[in-house]
């Protein structure tokens, strides 16, 4: 039996240099809680973005996608879409801050370009507010 399908590892990784590394992710529950309690909020039509400026380090981004948004398949799809949108616009975050994005269920239905634009606008607004502060 011959398999002519290419293996996943054999394919080149497009955009590997602009990955979303572990150091750029918010991972610990305590960090999420700190951003929620001490941070500020930015509301948009398809997500709420919580942010908290830090004294040092890089900008870190985390996502909260609760069970109310659907089953595991839907929640994972939302997270994949959000991660890719953040990966494309992480360069807008020049100051050290922690960000938690809480998407709405509508992120599943809208066109991906809308998600990208909304993340870009949110990061731009947050960067502007942090500089003004």
Secondary structure, 3 states (H helix, E strand, C coil): CCCCCCCHHHCCCCCHHHCCCHHHECCCHHHHHHHHHHCEEEECCCEEEEEEECCCCCCEEEECCCHHHCCHHHHHHHHHHHHHHHHHHHHHCCCCEEEEEEECHHHHCCCHHHHHHHHHHHHHHHHHHHHHC
